[in-house]
């Protein structure tokens, strides 16, 4: 069953895009595993957050996790 397009969590305010997630991680020199460990998530979850929009494995990172990652990685808002 296909989700309704208006139910997408990737379009909610504060939800980072996969490109933003990957760029932020690379900017601080972390691997996907290291970044996942920083927010106490699995490596697979991190891979899903960086997956392109529209891909079957793609998932939206919750805004609270995004803020926690940025804070722990020392990334300014």
MOVENNOR-V169482 format. One record per residue. N is the residue number from 1. RES is the residue in three letters. PHI is phi in degrees with one decimal (NA if undefined). PSI is psi in whole degrees, 0 to 359 (NA if undefined). NEAR is the number of other C-alpha atoms within 12 Angstrom. Layout:
# MOVENNOR-V169482
N RES PHI PSI NEAR
N RES PHI PSI NEAR
This chain:
# MOVENNOR-V169482
1 UNK NA 132 3
2 UNK -86.9 135 9
3 UNK -70.5 150 10
4 UNK -67.6 137 8
5 UNK -60.1 332 10
6 UNK -80.2 357 10
7 UNK -95.0 2 11
8 UNK -63.8 134 18
9 UNK -85.4 348 23
10 UNK -72.9 343 26
11 UNK -97.1 3 19
12 UNK -75.1 146 15
13 UNK -58.5 138 14
14 UNK 87.2 351 18
15 UNK -83.8 121 23
16 UNK -73.3 152 29
17 UNK -80.9 160 29
18 UNK -57.0 324 29
19 UNK -65.7 320 23
20 UNK -65.2 318 21
21 UNK -62.5 311 36
22 UNK -65.1 316 28
23 UNK -62.5 319 20
24 UNK -65.7 317 29
25 UNK -62.4 313 30
26 UNK -67.5 327 18
27 UNK -63.3 329 18
28 UNK -99.4 5 21
29 UNK 73.3 33 16
30 UNK -104.0 149 22
31 UNK -80.1 169 20
32 UNK -60.9 321 30
33 UNK -63.5 314 19
34 UNK -64.0 319 23
35 UNK -65.1 317 36
36 UNK -62.0 317 30
37 UNK -61.2 325 21
38 UNK -61.4 325 25
39 UNK -108.0 15 25
40 UNK 55.8 48 18
41 UNK -120.9 168 23
42 UNK -81.2 158 17
43 UNK -60.6 322 19
44 UNK -64.5 320 20
45 UNK -61.0 317 24
46 UNK -63.5 318 34
47 UNK -58.5 319 28
48 UNK -64.7 323 27
49 UNK -66.7 330 38
50 UNK -90.1 354 32
51 UNK -66.0 144 25
52 UNK -57.9 148 20
53 UNK -59.0 134 21
54 UNK 93.2 347 20
55 UNK -77.6 150 14
56 UNK -59.8 326 13
57 UNK -88.3 353 17
58 UNK -65.2 135 23
59 UNK -136.3 152 27
60 UNK -86.5 136 36
61 UNK -81.0 134 37
62 UNK -67.3 141 26
63 UNK -54.5 324 21
64 UNK -64.5 321 16
65 UNK -67.5 322 27
66 UNK -60.4 314 32
67 UNK -64.7 320 23
68 UNK -64.1 316 23
69 UNK -59.7 312 33
70 UNK -61.2 320 25
71 UNK -66.2 313 18
72 UNK -69.3 330 23
73 UNK -85.4 353 25
74 UNK 77.4 28 17
75 UNK -93.6 125 19
76 UNK -71.1 146 13
77 UNK -64.8 NA 13
